[in-house]
Amino acid sequence: MDALTLSRIQFAFTIGFHILWPAFTIGIASFVAFLSFRWWRTDNPVYGALMRFWIRIFALGFGMGVVTGLVLSYQIGTNWSGFSRAVSNVLGPFFMYEVMTAFFLEAGFIGIVIFGENRVGRGAHFFACLMVATGTLFSASWILASNSWMQTPAGYTLDADGLFHVADWWAAFFNPSFPYRFLHMVCASYITGSFVVAGVSAYHLWRRQHVEVARKGFSLAMGAALVLVPLQLVIGDAHGRNTMRHQPTKLAAMEGLWDSGSGVPATLIAWPDMAAERNRFEIAIPHVASLYLTHSWNGYVQGLKAVPAAERPYVPLVFFAFRIMVGIGIVLLILAIIGGVLRWRGRLFTTRWFQLAAMAATPLGFIAVIAGWTVTETGRQPYVVYGHLRTADAVAPLAPGAVLTSLLMFALVYNLLLLAFFWYGARVVIRGPAVITGMHPNAVRPGLEQAGTAVLGRGRALTTPIAAGE
Amino acid sequence: MDLPLIFALVSAFAIAIYVLADGFDLGIGILFLLAPRDRHRDLMMQSIAPMWDGNETWLVLGGALLWAAFPVAYYVLLPAFYLPIMAMLFALILRGIAFEFRFQATRFRRVWDFAFAGGSLLAALAQGIVLGGFIGGVPMHDGAFSGTAFNAFSLLGLLCGAGLVGGYALLGAGWLIWRTEGAVQVFGREVGRAALILTASMMTLVSAWTALTVPEVAQRWFAGPQVLPLALFPLAAAGVSVLIGRSLWSRRETRVFQLTIVLFLLGFAGLVVSLWPYVVPRHATIWSAASDDATLRFVGVGVLIVVPVIMAYLGHAYWVFRGKTVLEAHGTEEARPAAPPVGRRATASETALHLC
């Protein structure tokens, strides 16, 4: 294989692995901030216990996000020098702003969130949680603006050397697909987080452990899902229509639509045959695609044949990934509605089969996020900057052996990391939230500090007050 | 206004902060396995756990800054140093994640000990190899890197790597003397000497080897009338090294850390003298490599407004965790019995492992 293919596999793998963690932490960070706020304002120890529990899990996921994100900020240069040369004037500043406004904000306050509860007041701890949550959202804004600019470039001029220059920063940032992609991704992260919280809480309810805390978590998560999943359907619909306007070929691949036309059918399932330029084994409903894409019975939709074969993405990948994402969306919608009905009937915490269903749904959000990104990233091929820069021209002059080595290392290291995350994550989950005792949840381990004061004969040690009995 | 020059200063500032900040926490990692007891390792790790993420963020900033301000350096140097950069990233992944997992671990604690220490050591070595390759220069043709994957490795790089390992370890030792007490502090004082010897000898070797093998750099230092003022740099570095050696057992606990910072800054200044004004040595200067003025202005506004705010709240985070590190339970750690109070020398002779 050549350096281009290997670099593509490596980038897809590393960014696909990375996106799992932001998808997780964006939702959980906001959840933790909410819990910290409630703990501060209501003094209800259930909120405190729930907050501490989710901070422990958040810390694991956040660490994974940080270390896998570092890789990406360098990989754009190491593997994609043609790309980084062409777009440096536009995307360089966006990345720079992401680091300055988001990463430092998270890094500056994450220590206080994780280790600082006993060192600062509750209000200050809430503020730190809020800053971390804000940081994750800032980060999402800048990175999604960058990605959206690559999908729907705006506010630029292109010179004879193939370099992009910015004419209008506002237009470049708020490019046509950015608002939709941003809302879609943030909502997806919140939904993913909700179903993780729901699944873990359901596990505790199912085992009849930590019941008080688990009930609170389950109730909050299912409540959030009931609002967010229908909202996501509306946002997703708007995003799809935006894609139809700006990237009609991607949309045609998502729909498996070969011929342009009016009143086009919605293909439920098929095998898109790229050589024959048609679908095999197709099951379709007439007119429905026009209905949901154009909101009219006979609306016109452009098909794949409108562009030459060399301008088309690999259709089956886009087609099936899209169906996985939408299918999961529907499953989660059904679960959210059932949750609402059970709550209305007063059986939300006691329905055993629903607890099992909630546990089973825990990974679905992640799978949908990966599938969705597969749609949007493979759907714009063969371009990396849509319509202007082909992926083949973006790669760096590298030896295939070097890329293969790093790719194998990534495959090994990331799988081990995932294993370790599940191992320790499961342990935190099984152990559950701490028993609610009141004042000092984090036991202070007396040890070196006493010896240390004696060592140099003066007590500058900042000792955290040790609660009675500890 | 000379925007590229301003961004060169901003980059120098960011690199210096990164090297010093991540330096002490990589240094803790390098010293990690040398610490005599597991609970000493707990304390060492705890002392940097709230800060490491912020420290490493300067490295992400470095990548983004290079791309935004000096794209030529970004897309020529990164492919040129593909293998060492990948090695550094893997190393940073392992050591970074070890923070999260080691606190949770009981059975596989030793694995995360090695991941943390090995990752820190490899990251420092890889950074040194990149630095050595950078001083030596990379082949560039037609606006792109034109060498092979193994161009990155050189004897100079290995020397720089050893020097950085020593320097980071010295910063780490200084941090331990400042921020811990008891046996861990004594360990910092002891191990500091070995780190100092490694640092000082590697600084000397790197300077000598560069002067011998890179004529353009030798020209800078030895030709013309600037030779006298420039001679102050190595003299100052030698003086600071001696002072560090004499401060290792001083009661002024911040002294070693402060002096090591000075030593690093002197080394950095030496590099600037050798390489100014190139971002890709002998191929692209800060002016020829800079991005559009519009881009620099856009980023510049952000740097001007945001970086002071960042410095303020990072400073606040350090302030919250000021003073001597105290172990706090994190995960399943059960309370351990308090060590008996002992005097300084008694503690020193009690530690199982003596390096010096």
Interface residues (C-beta under 8 A of the other chain):
Chain A: R56 A59 L60 F62 G63 M64 V66 V67 T68 G69 L70 V71 S73 Y74 I76 G77 T78 N79 S81 G82 S84 R85 S88 N89 V90 L91 G92 P93 F95 M96 Y97 E98 V99 M100 T101 F103 F104 L105 E106 A107 G108 F109 I110 G111 I112 I114 F115 G116 N118 R119 V120 M131 H165 V166 W169 A396 P397 L398 A399 G401 A402 V403 T405 S406 M409 V413 L417 A420 Y424 R427 V428 R431 N442 A443 V444 R445 P446 G447 L448 E449 Q450 A451 G452 T453 A454 V455 L456 R460 A461 L462 T463 T464 E470
Chain B: R39 L43 A49 P50 M51 D53 G54 E56 T57 L59 V60 L61 G63 A64 L65 L66 W67 A68 A69 P71 V72 Y74 Y75 V76 L77 L78 P79 F81 Y82 L83 I85 M86 L89 F90 L92 I93 L94 G96 I97 F99 E100 F101 Q104 A105 G143 A144 F145 S146 T148 A149 T180 E181 G182 A183 V184 Q185 V186 R251 E253 S291 D292 A294 T295 F298 V299 G302 V303 V306 V307 I310 Y313 L314 H316 A317 V320 F321 R322 G323 K324 V326 L327 E328 A329 H330 G331 T332 E333 A335 R336 P337 A338 A339 P340 P341 V342 G343 R344 T347
